[in-house]
Amino acid sequence: MPEQTQGPVVQDNNDGTICVQYKPQAEGKHEVQMTCNGDTVKGSPFSCIVDSIGGGFVTAFGVGLVGGNCATNEEFTVVAAKGTAKDIDIKIDGPSKVDMKRKDNPDGSTNVSYMPMTPGAYAIAIKYKGKHVKGSPFNSKVSGEGRKRSQLSLGNSSVYSLKVIEPDIVNLTGTIKSPSGNVEPCILKRLGDGELGVASFNPREKGAYTVYVCSNEKNIKGSPFTINVGDKELAHAAKVKVSGATSEATANNGNEIIVDTTDSGYGGLSINLEGPHRSDVSLIEKRTDRQYVIHYSPHEPGIYILNIRFADDHVTGSPFLLNVGGNPSGRVRETITKQMDAASASEPGNMSTFILQIPGTNPFDMEASVTDPDGTTELCDVMDLEDFHYKIQFTPKIKGPHILSVKHKSMHISGSPFTYSIGQLNMGGPHKVQVGGPGLERGEVGLPNVFNIYTREAGPGSMNIAIEGNSKANIKLEPRDNGFIGCGFTVDKPGMYGVHIKYDEKHIPNSPFMVNIAPDSGATRQVTVQALKDRGLQVDRASTFQVNFNGAKGSLHSTVRTPSGGHDDCFIQEMDTGLYAVRFIPRENGVHYIDVKLNDAHIPDSPFAVMVGSTAADPAMVTGSGDGLEICKCSQKAKFIVRTAGAGSGLLAVFIDGPSKVSLSCKEVDEGYEFIYTPFCAGDYLITIKYGNIPIAGSPWKAVATDGSFSKGTGRKAAPGNEQSSMVVETVEKKPGASVSKKFRGDASKVTCKGNGLKKCFTNRLLNISVDVRDAGQAMLSVGMIGPNGLCEPELSVKKMTNTTYQVSYKVIEIGEHTLQIKWGDDDIPGSPFCLST
């Protein structure tokens, strides 16, 4: 609210609703921050426009005053003095007539809903007693039906350097205290110059902010840090300067806007483009740390809405209504739909079988393995079928999620490793659909471009595959058993194609996949590679191989893809006519992929996988666990552990996508790394874990954030699109140690016990119980006993009599009820806990 905080009156209507009343003291834009049990209510803070007319205040608020979507009811509310709702006059003018409905209430408020049918700008005129209220007419910008959203987030202008060097952010945690005393976690980031900084710093009040940075719960050198915030540092969205194509644009062309945040304080910048078709939005140039050149290119003409926000607030003029002209792209979209049934459950002792198609592989170089929940790894049977199909078989011994690895030349194929559940299947949802195969990475006209789809862990659902590009795609599905399905598509023209895969009307992770379809390779098939070493490469030591054209003609290009996700050009030198030397220098350990292309078409067997370092990271040996992968609460810490023991050393990356950024920290534990994150808004957060740039089995997970019952609200708005937080850790090699106890397979229900000590106990008398575990498998026997005072009994012992029988002896000294608990493994035996009286 302007200048000062106003104290509202909250009244319970006793019908599941509440009434909030406040008396504004000034005109202008007010923000109402609303919390329940200390947690921010969804949508808070709410913006209201207040005007004074005829000695009273008039308020207008609601998303319908700003914009919306075609064929959708948009709403807003106008509040005036009690009994004067009839004096409120509302008119809506725009590209088409709207169906407006209003409801006048006795308390002086008017609820308005309208449904725009055509995209464009709608003028909403609100008058009270014949006079426009402040801000009227409001300009509501409506985008097309079924709008698509493209987003770009830039965080440079929200980063504050703490001016301290920290080589590693593992084990670092940060909290920030505002001038008003609110304390919440903050996001720490290692900057390019090695300094430690606070990311997503959006100050809302003047004064001194205090940042506490701790390592292993102790302040690092220089902590706490003080950030003095004056008017210059406060986030001012109204001071952001935007120039360029903000009203007219051309489809399939680089339209440029310049965003200058130099005088706007600290805050994150987000640009998203909404319209009837997809758009490409990218950062082309960063002229200074606070000035950006953005290019956007809508795929088709039409009406689009350009939203530019700074520190969660619209900049002046936003949202911008874009009239996109130009010629249609001529792209053709072909769609196929298939209903996927639930996969059949596999049981221990029964053979499990599935089929994959992996073009470009050699059967002699194929291998597969399965790791059970106890950590035991066994090889699978791999049978070569026709047309690069492979049947993979294994026999599980226990229930639970198993990790399957499929490798070619000791390298994971696309999509490997993945989870294969034995026993009851979970209904995971669209985020559990996995895809992989060369057809999602590259392709060639006239040839089938194939990939595999795995829906076993997602449960039943409707799968929709759409391929959009320069020519119509001929899509063919190949049904398979156990939740697998094959897909192949053929196109007639080269170019960039989008492969859109939805499950139950929701995009699966990373969809749409952009695939570059090359022209008929022709002479490219003649090119061969010689002297390429795919093992034993070392960091910072050059590796060279030769490319022989064998009579082919064209331009050679080669790049290397690193485990951290980077792309580097290789050095190419002509040695002789049609013979070239290709040289690259690896900078990190792990699996690298070398793309070798002639005239932008991959040569045979490209990309080539090479392993750098003696101990490469194996994502199949990495597992994630913890409640933080499934549930979390706003403003409260959630935790999960990534176990890397036995997986070698490499880059471990964690990405969390959701309605807000999260504070994310990491600390090293015996078997791996524990990640702690704090979400700031309710909603779904997708947690992706990669090792050596390959997703681990089970990734991504979906954690549902709810409003915590005891947490303090942050007052942050949910982002219009997803926000991403990430952390990358360079792991050290860990060996599985004694910290992980051996897992046993015992059945507590088959343990029997007998003896006088189970019927009644007597003070100061030694009593015995016999425990028989002969049919109960292997597990640990645990015995405990407490007296009426809640303390342990003074005398209790367990003695092994034979290989399968134990004698439990105890003596009590107090009169009252005593509790005896006997466990086999983690479970109570029948009858336990026993209540014994003296």
C-alpha positions in Angstrom: 0.0 0.0 0.0 1.2 3.6 -0.6 3.5 5.0 2.1 2.3 2.9 5.0 0.7 -0.4 6.0 -3.0 -0.3 6.7 -4.6 -2.5 9.3 -7.5 -4.5 7.7 -10.4 -6.0 9.6 -11.0 -9.7 9.0 -14.5 -11.1 9.6 -15.5 -14.8 9.6 -18.7 -15.3 7.6 -19.2 -18.7 9.2 -19.8 -20.3 5.8 -16.3 -21.1 4.8 -15.6 -17.6 3.6 -14.2 -14.5 5.2 -14.7 -10.8 4.6 -11.7 -8.5 4.6 -12.3 -4.7 5.0 -9.7 -1.9 5.0 -10.0 1.8 5.0 -7.5 3.4 2.5 -6.0 6.7 3.4 -4.6 7.6 -0.1 -5.3 7.2 -3.7 -3.3 4.9 -6.0 -2.3 1.3 -6.2 -2.6 -0.7 -3.0 -1.3 -4.2 -2.3 -3.2 -6.5 0.1 -1.0 -9.2 1.5 -3.0 -12.1 2.8 -1.8 -15.1 4.9 -3.5 -18.0 6.6 -1.8 -19.6 9.6 1.2 -17.6 8.7 1.3 -18.8 5.1 0.8 -16.7 2.0 -2.6 -17.2 0.4 -2.5 -18.2 -3.3 -2.4 -15.0 -5.4 -1.2 -12.8 -2.6 -0.3 -9.9 -2.7 -3.5 -8.7 -4.4 -3.3 -5.4 -6.3 -6.2 -2.8 -5.9 -6.7 0.6 -7.6 -8.1 3.1 -5.1 -9.7 6.5 -6.1 -11.6 9.1 -4.1 -14.8 10.4 -5.6 -17.5 12.3 -3.8 -15.8 12.1 -0.4 -15.5 8.3 -0.5 -13.1 5.8 -1.9 -13.7 3.5 -4.9 -11.6 0.3 -5.4 -11.2 -1.8 -8.6 -9.3 -5.0 -8.6 -9.0 -8.4 -10.5 -7.0 -10.0 -13.2 -9.7 -9.2 -15.8 -8.6 -5.6 -15.7 -5.1 -6.6 -17.0 -5.7 -9.4 -19.6 -6.8 -12.9 -20.2 -7.5 -15.5 -22.8 -10.2 -15.9 -25.5 -13.3 -17.9 -24.7 -12.5 -17.7 -21.0 -14.4 -15.9 -18.3 -12.3 -13.0 -16.9 -13.4 -11.3 -13.7 -12.9 -8.1 -11.7 -14.6 -6.4 -8.8 -15.5 -2.7 -8.1 -16.1 -1.6 -4.5 -17.8 1.6 -3.5 -19.7 3.0 -0.5 -22.4 0.7 1.0 -25.7 0.9 -1.0 -24.2 2.8 -4.0 -23.4 -0.1 -6.3 -26.1 1.3 -8.7 -23.9 4.4 -9.2 -21.1 2.2 -10.7 -21.2 2.3 -14.6 -19.1 -0.3 -16.5 -18.5 -0.5 -20.3 -16.2 -2.8 -22.2 -15.2 -2.0 -25.8 -12.8 -4.1 -28.0 -12.3 -6.1 -31.2 -15.6 -8.0 -30.6 -18.7 -7.7 -28.5 -18.3 -9.3 -25.1 -20.8 -11.2 -22.9 -20.6 -9.1 -19.7 -22.4 -10.1 -16.5 -22.5 -8.0 -13.3 -23.9 -8.6 -9.9 -24.5 -5.7 -7.5 -24.2 -6.5 -3.9 -25.8 -4.6 -0.9 -22.4 -3.8 0.5 -21.6 -1.5 -2.4 -19.5 -4.0 -4.4 -20.1 -5.1 -8.0 -18.8 -8.4 -9.3 -18.2 -8.4 -13.1 -17.4 -11.2 -15.5 -16.9 -11.1 -19.3 -15.9 -13.5 -22.0 -13.8 -12.0 -24.9 -14.1 -14.0 -28.1 -11.5 -12.2 -30.2 -7.8 -11.5 -29.2 -6.8 -7.9 -28.9 -7.0 -4.9 -26.5 -10.2 -4.3 -24.6 -10.9 -0.9 -23.0 -12.8 -1.3 -19.6 -14.3 2.1 -18.6 -15.4 2.2 -14.9 -17.3 5.3 -13.7 -18.7 6.2 -10.3 -21.3 8.8 -10.2 -20.4 9.8 -13.7 -16.7 10.2 -13.1 -13.9 7.8 -14.3 -12.2 6.0 -11.4 -8.4 6.3 -11.3 -6.8 4.3 -14.1 -10.0 4.1 -16.1 -10.3 3.1 -18.9 -8.3 0.0 -18.1 -6.5 -1.7 -21.0 -7.1 -5.4 -20.9 -5.0 -7.4 -23.4 -6.4 -10.7 -24.5 -4.5 -13.4 -26.3 -5.7 -16.1 -28.6 -7.5 -19.3 -27.6 -5.3 -22.2 -26.6 -2.3 -19.9 -26.1 1.3 -21.1 -26.1 3.8 -19.6 -23.8 7.6 -19.1 -24.4 9.7 -17.8 -21.6 13.1 -16.4 -20.9 14.4 -15.6 -17.4 17.4 -13.4 -16.6 18.8 -13.2 -13.1 21.9 -11.1 -13.5 20.1 -7.9 -12.2 19.0 -9.8 -9.0 22.5 -11.0 -8.0 24.4 -9.2 -5.2 28.0 -10.0 -4.7 29.1 -10.5 -1.1 32.8 -9.7 -2.1 34.1 -12.9 -0.6 35.9 -15.8 -2.4 34.5 -19.3 -1.8 35.9 -22.0 -4.0 33.1 -24.4 -3.3 29.4 -23.9 -2.3 29.0 -27.5 -1.0 28.1 -27.4 2.8 27.1 -23.7 2.5 23.7 -22.5 3.6 22.4 -18.9 3.6 19.6 -17.0 5.3 18.7 -13.3 5.0 17.1 -11.0 7.5 15.1 -8.1 6.3 15.0 -4.7 8.0 11.6 -5.5 9.5 13.0 -8.7 11.0 11.6 -11.4 8.7 14.1 -14.2 8.2 14.0 -16.6 5.3 16.5 -18.8 3.3 18.3 -17.1 0.5 19.8 -18.5 -2.7 23.6 -18.6 -2.8 25.5 -18.6 -6.1 29.2 -18.7 -7.1 29.8 -15.9 -9.5 32.0 -16.0 -12.6 34.9 -14.3 -10.8 34.8 -16.8 -8.0 33.0 -14.5 -5.5 30.0 -15.7 -3.5 26.7 -13.9 -4.2 23.1 -13.8 -3.3 20.8 -14.7 -6.2 17.2 -13.6 -6.7 17.7 -10.6 -4.4 14.5 -8.6 -4.7 14.5 -6.1 -1.8 11.0 -4.7 -0.9 11.9 -2.3 1.8 14.6 0.2 2.7 17.2 -0.5 5.4 19.9 -3.0 6.3 19.5 -6.6 5.2 21.7 -9.1 7.0 23.0 -12.2 5.2 24.2 -15.2 7.2 26.4 -17.7 5.4 27.3 -20.9 7.3 29.4 -23.9 6.5 28.6 -26.9 8.7 26.4 -24.6 10.9 29.3 -22.2 11.5 29.6 -18.7 10.0 32.1 -18.4 7.3 34.7 -15.6 7.4 33.0 -12.2 7.1 29.5 -13.5 7.9 27.1 -12.0 8.7 27.2 -9.6 5.7 25.2 -6.4 5.6 23.5 -5.1 2.5 22.3 -1.5 2.9 19.3 -0.9 0.7 18.2 2.6 -0.2 15.8 3.9 -2.8 18.5 3.3 -5.5 18.6 -0.4 -4.6 14.9 -1.1 -4.2 13.3 -2.9 -7.1 11.4 -0.4 -9.3 9.6 -2.0 -12.3 8.4 1.4 -13.4 12.0 2.5 -14.0 12.8 -0.3 -16.5 13.2 1.1 -20.0 11.9 -1.0 -22.9 12.4 -0.1 -26.6 12.0 -1.9 -29.9 9.3 -4.1 -31.3 6.7 -3.9 -28.6 3.6 -3.3 -30.8 4.3 -4.7 -34.3 6.4 -7.8 -35.2 7.0 -10.2 -38.0 6.6 -14.0 -37.9 9.6 -16.1 -38.5 11.9 -13.1 -38.1 14.2 -11.9 -35.4 12.2 -9.1 -33.7 14.4 -7.1 -31.3 13.6 -5.4 -28.0 16.1 -3.7 -25.7 15.5 -3.9 -21.9 17.5 -1.5 -19.7 17.4 -2.1 -15.9 20.3 0.2 -15.0 18.2 2.5 -12.8 15.7 -0.1 -11.5 17.4 -1.6 -8.5 17.8 -5.3 -7.8 15.3 -7.7 -9.3 14.9 -10.7 -11.6 13.8 -10.0 -15.2 11.4 -12.4 -17.0 10.1 -12.2 -20.6 7.3 -14.4 -21.8 5.4 -14.4 -25.0 1.9 -15.8 -25.2 -0.1 -16.4 -28.3 -1.8 -18.9 -30.6 1.5 -20.5 -31.7 4.9 -21.2 -30.2 7.7 -18.6 -30.3 11.4 -18.6 -30.0 12.7 -16.2 -27.3 16.4 -15.8 -26.7 19.1 -13.4 -25.3 21.2 -12.2 -28.2 23.5 -9.8 -26.4 24.2 -8.4 -23.0 25.5 -4.9 -23.6 26.2 -4.3 -19.9 25.3 -6.2 -16.7 22.0 -4.4 -16.7 21.1 -4.0 -20.4 19.9 -6.8 -22.6 19.0 -7.3 -26.2 16.2 -9.8 -26.6 15.2 -11.5 -29.9 11.8 -13.2 -30.3 10.3 -14.9 -33.3 6.7 -16.1 -33.4 6.2 -19.1 -35.6 2.9 -17.8 -37.2 1.1 -14.4 -37.6 -1.5 -13.5 -35.1 -2.2 -11.5 -31.9 0.4 -12.2 -29.2 0.9 -10.8 -25.6 4.4 -9.8 -24.6 4.8 -9.8 -20.8 7.9 -8.2 -19.3 8.3 -8.4 -15.5 10.9 -7.0 -13.2 10.9 -8.3 -9.6 7.6 -10.0 -10.2 5.9 -6.7 -11.3 5.0 -5.6 -14.9 7.2 -2.9 -16.3 5.6 0.2 -17.7 3.4 -0.7 -20.7 3.4 -4.4 -20.0 1.7 -6.5 -21.1 2.3 -5.3 -24.6 -0.2 -6.3 -27.3 1.7 -7.5 -30.4 0.2 -7.5 -33.9 2.4 -10.2 -35.6 2.3 -10.0 -39.4 4.3 -11.7 -42.1 3.9 -14.9 -44.0 2.9 -18.2 -42.4 5.7 -20.6 -41.9 4.1 -23.3 -44.0 5.0 -25.8 -41.3 2.9 -29.0 -41.3 1.8 -30.8 -38.2 0.9 -34.5 -38.1 -0.5 -36.0 -34.9 -1.1 -39.6 -33.7 -2.8 -40.6 -30.5 -2.7 -44.0 -28.6 -4.3 -45.1 -25.4 -1.7 -46.7 -23.2 -3.0 -49.4 -20.8 -1.5 -50.1 -17.4 1.5 -52.4 -17.7 1.3 -55.9 -16.2 2.9 -56.2 -12.8 6.1 -58.4 -12.7 6.6 -60.6 -9.8 9.9 -62.0 -8.2 11.0 -65.3 -9.8 9.2 -64.6 -13.1 11.2 -63.6 -16.2 10.7 -60.0 -17.3 11.2 -59.1 -21.0 11.2 -55.9 -23.0 12.3 -54.9 -26.5 14.2 -51.8 -27.6 15.2 -50.7 -31.1 18.6 -49.0 -31.2 19.8 -48.2 -34.8 23.5 -47.9 -35.5 24.6 -50.4 -32.9 26.6 -53.7 -33.1 25.1 -56.7 -31.3 28.5 -57.7 -30.1 28.9 -54.3 -28.3 25.5 -54.4 -26.5 25.2 -55.2 -22.8 22.5 -54.7 -20.2 22.4 -55.1 -16.4 19.9 -54.7 -13.6 20.4 -53.5 -10.0 17.9 -54.5 -7.4 16.9 -52.4 -4.3 19.5 -54.1 -2.2 22.3 -52.9 -4.6 23.0 -56.3 -6.2 23.8 -56.0 -9.9 23.4 -58.8 -12.4 23.8 -59.0 -16.2 20.7 -59.4 -18.4 20.3 -61.6 -21.4 20.5 -59.6 -24.6 19.1 -61.3 -27.8 19.7 -59.8 -31.2 16.5 -59.5 -33.4 16.1 -58.1 -36.9 16.4 -54.4 -37.8 18.4 -53.4 -34.7 15.8 -54.7 -32.3 17.1 -56.3 -29.0 15.1 -58.4 -26.6 16.4 -58.0 -23.0 15.5 -60.5 -20.3 16.2 -60.8 -16.6 14.6 -62.6 -13.6 14.1 -60.4 -10.5 14.5 -61.9 -7.0 12.8 -59.3 -4.9 10.1 -56.6 -5.1 10.8 -52.9 -5.5 12.2 -50.5 -8.0 15.1 -52.0 -10.1 17.6 -49.9 -12.1 18.1 -51.1 -15.7 21.2 -50.1 -17.7 21.5 -50.6 -21.4 24.9 -49.8 -22.9 26.6 -49.9 -26.3 30.4 -50.0 -26.2 30.2 -49.5 -22.4 28.3 -46.2 -22.8 24.7 -45.7 -21.8 22.3 -45.5 -24.7 19.9 -42.6 -24.9 17.3 -43.0 -22.2 19.4 -45.3 -20.0 19.4 -45.9 -17.0 15.7 -46.2 -16.2 13.5 -47.6 -13.4 11.7 -50.9 -13.7 9.4 -51.7 -10.8 8.8 -55.3 -9.6 5.6 -55.8 -7.8 2.9 -53.2 -7.4 3.2 -50.4 -10.0 2.9 -46.7 -9.1 0.7 -44.3 -11.2 3.5 -41.8 -11.6 2.0 -39.4 -14.2 3.3 -37.7 -17.3 6.7 -36.7 -15.7 7.5 -40.4 -15.4 7.3 -41.1 -19.2 10.8 -41.6 -20.6 12.0 -41.4 -24.2 15.3 -42.1 -25.9 16.8 -42.9 -29.3 18.6 -41.3 -32.2 15.3 -40.1 -33.7 15.1 -37.4 -31.0 18.7 -36.2 -31.6 19.2 -36.2 -35.4 17.6 -37.6 -38.6 17.7 -37.9 -42.3 15.1 -37.4 -45.0 13.6 -40.5 -46.5 14.8 -42.8 -43.6 12.9 -43.9 -40.5 13.9 -41.8 -37.5 13.2 -44.0 -34.5 13.0 -43.7 -30.8 11.7 -45.7 -27.8 9.0 -44.6 -25.4 8.7 -46.1 -21.9 5.4 -45.5 -20.0 5.5 -48.4 -17.4 6.2 -46.1 -14.4 3.7 -43.5 -15.6 0.6 -45.6 -15.4 -2.3 -45.8 -17.9 -3.0 -42.7 -20.0 -3.5 -41.1 -23.4 -0.3 -40.5 -25.4 -0.3 -37.9 -28.1 2.7 -37.6 -30.5 2.8 -34.6 -32.9 5.6 -33.8 -35.4 5.7 -30.4 -36.9 8.1 -29.3 -39.6 8.6 -28.4 -43.3 6.8 -31.5 -44.6 4.2 -34.0 -43.4 5.6 -36.7 -41.2 4.6 -40.3 -41.6 4.4 -41.6 -38.0 4.3 -45.3 -37.2 4.0 -46.8 -33.7 5.3 -50.3 -32.8 3.4 -51.8 -29.8 5.5 -53.7 -27.4 4.9 -55.4 -24.0 5.5 -54.2 -20.4 5.0 -50.5 -21.0 7.3 -50.0 -24.0 6.4 -48.7 -27.4 8.5 -47.9 -30.5 7.9 -44.8 -32.6 9.4 -43.9 -36.1 8.7 -41.0 -38.4 9.8 -40.3 -42.0 9.8 -36.9 -43.7 10.5 -35.6 -47.2 12.2 -32.3 -46.6 15.2 -31.3 -44.4 15.0 -28.7 -41.6 14.2 -28.4 -37.9 11.3 -30.5 -36.8 9.6 -30.4 -33.4 8.6 -33.7 -31.8 5.8 -32.9 -29.3 5.0 -35.8 -26.9 2.1 -35.4 -24.4 0.7 -37.8 -21.9 -2.8 -37.1 -20.6 -2.6 -33.7 -22.3 0.6 -32.7 -20.5 4.0 -32.4 -22.1 6.5 -35.0 -20.8 9.9 -33.6 -19.6 11.9 -31.9 -22.3 9.1 -31.9 -24.8 9.0 -30.6 -27.5 12.3 -32.2 -28.8 13.9 -30.2 -31.6 15.4 -32.6 -34.3 17.5 -31.4 -37.2 16.6 -33.5 -40.2 19.5 -33.5 -42.7 19.2 -33.9 -46.4 20.0 -37.3 -48.0 23.5 -37.9 -46.8 24.6 -39.5 -50.1 28.3 -39.3 -50.3 28.5 -38.8 -46.5 28.2 -42.5 -46.1 31.6 -42.9 -47.7 33.4 -40.9 -44.9 35.3 -43.0 -42.3 37.0 -42.3 -39.0 40.4 -43.7 -38.1 42.5 -43.8 -34.9 39.8 -42.6 -32.6 40.7 -43.5 -29.0 37.5 -44.0 -26.9 39.2 -45.1 -23.6 42.0 -43.8 -21.4 41.8 -40.1 -22.4 43.0 -37.6 -19.8 41.9 -34.1 -18.9 43.9 -31.3 -20.5 45.7 -33.7 -22.8 45.0 -33.4 -26.5 43.4 -36.3 -28.5 43.6 -36.6 -32.3 41.9 -38.8 -34.8 41.6 -38.8 -38.6 38.6 -38.4 -41.0 39.0 -39.8 -44.5 36.6 -38.5 -47.2 37.2 -41.5 -49.5 36.2 -39.5 -52.5 33.3 -37.5 -50.9 33.1 -33.8 -51.3 32.0 -31.1 -48.9 32.7 -29.1 -45.7 33.7 -30.9 -42.5 32.7 -29.7 -39.1 33.2 -31.3 -35.7 32.1 -30.5 -32.1 32.4 -32.1 -28.8 29.7 -32.3 -26.2 30.9 -32.3 -22.6 29.4 -34.0 -19.5 28.5 -30.6 -18.1 26.4 -29.8 -21.1 28.9 -27.5 -23.0 29.7 -27.5 -26.7 33.2 -26.9 -28.0 34.4 -26.8 -31.6 37.2 -29.2 -32.5 40.3 -28.1 -34.4 40.4 -29.4 -38.0 43.5 -29.5 -40.2 43.8 -30.9 -43.7 46.6 -33.4 -43.9 46.2 -34.5 -47.5 43.6 -34.4 -50.2 40.4 -35.8 -48.5 42.3 -36.6 -45.3 41.8 -34.4 -42.2 43.1 -34.5 -38.6 40.6 -33.6 -35.9 41.9 -32.5 -32.5 40.2 -31.7 -29.2 41.3 -31.2 -25.6 38.9 -32.5 -22.9 38.6 -30.3 -19.8 36.6 -32.6 -17.5 36.1 -36.2 -16.6 33.2 -38.3 -18.0 31.6 -39.4 -21.2 32.1 -36.9 -24.2 30.2 -37.1 -27.5 32.0 -36.1 -30.7 29.8 -35.0 -33.6 31.4 -35.3 -37.0 29.4 -33.8 -39.9 29.9 -33.4 -43.6 27.7 -30.7 -45.1 25.7 -30.6 -41.8 24.9 -34.3 -42.1 26.3 -36.8 -39.5 28.8 -39.3 -40.9 28.2 -43.0 -40.1 28.3 -43.8 -36.4 28.4 -40.1 -35.4 28.2 -39.0 -32.6 31.2 -41.0 -31.2 31.3 -41.6 -27.4 34.6 -41.4 -25.7 35.4 -41.8 -22.0 37.7 -39.3 -20.3 39.4 -40.1 -17.0 40.2 -43.4 -15.3 37.0 -43.3 -13.2 34.1 -42.1 -15.2 30.8 -41.3 -13.6 28.2 -44.0 -13.9 24.7 -42.6 -13.4 23.2 -46.1 -13.0 25.0 -46.4 -9.6 23.5 -43.1 -8.4 20.2 -43.1 -6.5 17.9 -40.4 -5.0 15.9 -40.8 -1.8 14.1 -38.8 0.8 10.7 -37.2 1.5 11.8 -34.0 -0.2 11.5 -35.7 -3.6 7.7 -36.1 -3.1 6.4 -33.5 -0.6 7.4 -30.2 0.8 5.9 -27.1 2.5 6.3 -23.4 1.7 9.0 -21.6 3.6 10.1 -24.9 5.2 13.2 -26.9 4.5 12.9 -30.1 2.5 15.7 -32.7 2.1 16.7 -35.5 -0.1 19.9 -37.5 -0.5 21.8 -38.4 -3.7 23.9 -41.5 -3.1 27.0 -41.5 -5.3 29.0 -44.2 -3.5 30.5 -46.6 -6.0 29.6 -44.4 -9.0 33.0 -42.8 -9.5 33.6 -39.1 -9.6 31.9 -36.6 -11.9 29.5 -33.7 -12.1 26.3 -34.0 -10.1 23.7 -31.5 -11.2 20.3 -30.9 -9.5 17.6 -28.8 -11.2 14.3 -27.8 -9.5 11.6 -26.3 -11.7 8.4 -24.8 -10.2 6.2 -21.8 -9.6 9.1 -20.0 -7.8 12.8 -20.2 -7.3 13.9 -22.2 -4.3 16.8 -21.7 -1.9 19.0 -24.7 -2.6 22.0 -25.9 -0.6 24.1 -29.0 -0.4 26.2 -30.8 2.2 28.5 -33.8 1.9 27.5 -37.0 3.7 29.2 -40.4 4.0 27.4 -42.0 1.0 26.9 -39.0 -1.2 25.3 -35.5 -0.9 22.3 -34.2 0.9 20.4 -31.4 -0.8 18.2 -29.0 1.2 15.7 -26.7 -0.6 13.0 -24.3 0.5 10.1 -23.5 -1.9 8.5 -20.1 -1.6 5.2 -20.8 -3.4 2.7 -23.7 -3.3 2.6 -25.9 -6.4 4.4 -28.7 -8.2 8.2 -28.7 -8.3 10.0 -31.0 -10.8 13.3 -32.3 -9.4 15.8 -33.5 -12.1 19.1 -35.1 -11.0 21.9 -35.7 -13.5 25.2 -37.4 -13.1 27.7 -36.8 -15.9 24.9 -34.9 -17.8 22.8 -38.1 -17.8 19.5 -38.3 -15.8 19.7 -40.9 -13.1 17.1 -43.6 -12.8 13.8 -42.3 -11.5 14.5 -38.7 -12.5 12.6 -36.4 -12.6 10.6 -36.5 -9.4 7.5 -34.3 -8.7 7.4 -32.7 -5.2 4.1 -31.1 -4.3 4.5 -28.0 -2.1 1.7 -27.1 0.2 1.2 -24.2 2.5 2.9 -25.2 5.7 0.9 -25.0 8.9 3.6 -23.3 10.9 5.7 -21.5 8.3 5.7 -17.7 7.9 4.5 -16.5 4.5 6.9 -14.9 2.2 4.5 -12.7 0.3 6.0 -13.8 -3.0 3.9 -14.2 -6.1 4.0 -17.3 -8.2 5.8 -16.8 -11.5 3.7 -16.8 -14.6 5.8 -19.7 -15.9 8.3 -22.1 -14.4 11.3 -20.8 -12.5 14.5 -22.9 -12.4 17.0 -23.3 -9.5 20.1 -25.4 -10.0 23.3 -26.5 -8.3 26.3 -28.4 -9.7 28.7 -30.3 -7.5 32.0 -31.8 -8.6 31.8 -35.0 -6.7 34.7 -37.0 -5.1 34.9 -40.7 -5.5 33.2 -42.5 -2.6 33.3 -46.2 -1.7 30.3 -47.9 -0.2 31.2 -48.1 3.5 30.1 -49.5 6.7 27.7 -46.6 7.2 25.2 -48.6 5.1 24.0 -51.6 7.0 23.5 -54.9 5.2 19.9 -55.4 4.1 18.2 -58.6 5.3 15.1 -60.3 4.0 13.2 -61.4 7.1 9.5 -62.1 7.7 8.5 -61.0 11.3 5.0 -62.7 10.9 6.7 -66.1 11.0 8.5 -65.6 14.3 7.1 -67.5 17.3 7.7 -67.1 21.0 6.6 -68.8 24.2 7.3 -69.0 27.9 6.0 -68.0 31.3 7.5 -64.5 30.9 4.8 -63.7 28.3 1.9 -64.4 30.7 2.7 -62.5 33.8 5.7 -60.9 35.5 6.8 -61.0 39.1 9.0 -58.5 40.9 12.6 -59.5 41.6 12.2 -62.8 39.8 14.1 -63.8 36.6 11.7 -64.8 33.8 12.5 -66.4 30.4 11.0 -66.3 26.9 12.0 -68.5 24.0 12.0 -66.9 20.5 12.0 -69.2 17.4 13.0 -67.7 14.0 13.5 -70.9 12.0 11.0 -69.9 9.2 11.4 -66.2 9.3 14.4 -65.7 7.1 17.4 -63.4 8.0 17.0 -60.2 10.0 18.2 -58.6 13.2 16.5 -59.4 16.5 15.7 -56.4 18.6 14.3 -56.6 22.2 13.4 -53.7 24.5 11.5 -53.3 27.7 10.3 -50.3 29.8 8.7 -50.1 33.2 5.7 -48.1 34.5 8.0 -45.1 35.0 8.9 -45.0 31.3 12.5 -46.0 32.0 14.4 -49.1 30.8 14.2 -52.2 32.9 17.3 -52.8 35.0 17.9 -56.3 33.8 17.2 -57.6 30.2 19.4 -60.0 28.2 19.2 -62.0 24.9 21.1 -65.3 24.5 21.4 -67.4 21.4 20.6 -71.0 22.2 20.7 -72.6 18.7 21.0 -71.3 15.2 17.3 -70.4 15.1 16.3 -70.0 18.8 17.0 -67.2 21.3 16.3 -66.9 25.0 15.1 -63.5 26.4 15.5 -63.0 30.1 14.3 -60.1 32.2 13.7 -59.0 35.8 11.4 -56.2 37.0 11.5 -54.4 40.3 8.4 -52.1 40.1 4.8 -52.9 40.4 2.6 -51.8 37.5 2.4 -52.3 33.7 5.5 -53.2 31.8 5.9 -53.1 28.0 8.1 -55.7 26.2 8.8 -55.1 22.4 10.3 -57.8 20.2 11.2 -57.0 16.5 12.5 -59.1 13.7 14.1 -56.6 11.3 12.0 -53.4 11.2 8.7 -55.2 12.1 7.1 -56.3 15.4 6.6 -60.1 15.8 3.0 -61.3 16.3 1.7 -60.0 19.7 4.4 -57.4 20.1 4.5 -55.1 22.0 3.4 -57.2 25.0 1.8 -55.6 28.0 2.8 -57.4 31.2 1.4 -56.6 34.7 2.8 -57.3 38.1 
